[in-house]
Amino acid sequence: MTIVPFSDESYPAQLDEKLNKVRRLLSDTDIPEPEVYESPASGYRMRAEFKVWQEGSTAFYAMYKKGEYKTPYLIEEFTPGYHRINELMPRLLAEINQSETLRKRLFQAEFLTTLAGETVITLIYHKKLDDAWHAEAEALTSLLSVSIIGRSRKQKVIIGRDYVIEKLSVLGREYTYQQIESSFTQPNAVICQKMLTWAVEKSLDIGGDLLELYCGNGNFTLPLAQNFDKVLATEISKVSVNSALYNMRENNVENINVVRMSSEDFSQALDNVRPFRRLKDIALEDYNFTTIFVDPPRAGLDEHTTEVAKRFQNIMYISCNPETMARDIQAMSASHKVVEFAVFDQFPFTDHIECGAVLMKR
């Protein structure tokens, strides 16, 4: 079986190709020339997932082409991965291959690391994790200086912590973020810092209050809060809400309220469609919202949320899918004009691109 290395292409050429795609998608919308934020061409991914392929008594890291799950591509190194991931990969695999307890019925390995130097490794099994596994995993934790999580059906065994602490710098201020294993976090920390800086700079002189939908663990919320009197942020994931509250405390940011609600439900609350128990302690009428910040999933904004966003003087929109972003901007173009636009290359050598836009009411 052949070991397949990652191929390396011309980074400027692939970025130009993605920029041209974004321009084509938004050709019917009057947008300024995009600001372009490049990524390091390698070592940019802070997390990675690998299947574990086993032949006889030997395990390998593997990836598969979509739809071809019986033909593994074996991996020795992962060029997009942060240097800590590439440092740990061979050491972890060597220990797994020396231990039948760690190797047997292991089918996936996941890495989550940070610029701040912390790492969680998750090992996923088709077997019950017993005391023998726990003892060997504890030794592995000490050897590699990481936290280890073992997962199997109805089991989650944590040795150390199930999260890492990241530290990101935004305009000279360092922010601390708890990032939970298995919850969403930005995968490219260098680009994430550039996105946060861009958002803070573009909202410097707006003032008033901010509404944020899809706030996650407070990634954008925390640095943006300095530019607004009050912030009301919503997020549907309980795990992410708890991390956002933790991060608010750790960073001493006190002008944010976080509510666990979907964007669809909160949009209904703004329209007084029905009362929501989770807003019983929030007086919406006390907010002077000037700006809405949205960072939706790939599906983009639902129609009702799009209509609600159009009521705001300013719309800040971060998107992981330029196709749905183009659709949503077009839907808001009669009432709002795009005054700032940026492209952030989160995933070099892939088709994916992240975009940011600031829209102001006409």
Secondary structure, 3 states (H helix, E strand, C coil): CCECCCCCCCHHHHHHHHHHHHHHHCCCCCCCCCEEECCCCCCCECEEEEEEEEECCEEEEEEEECCEEEEEEEECCCCCECHHHHHHHHHHHHHHHCCHHHHCCEEEEEEEECCCCCEEEEEEECCCCCHHHHHHHHHHHHHHCCEEEEEECCEEEEECCCEEEEEEEECCEEEEEEEECCCCCCCEHHHHHHHHHHHHHHCCCCCCEEEEECCCCCCCHHHHHHHCCCEEEECCCHHHHHHHHHHHHHCCCCCEEEECCCHHHHHHHHCCCCCCHHHCCCCHHHCCEEEEEECCCCCCCCHHHHHHHCCCCEEEEEECCHHHHHHHHHHHCCCEEEEEEEEECCCCCCCCCEEEEEEEEC
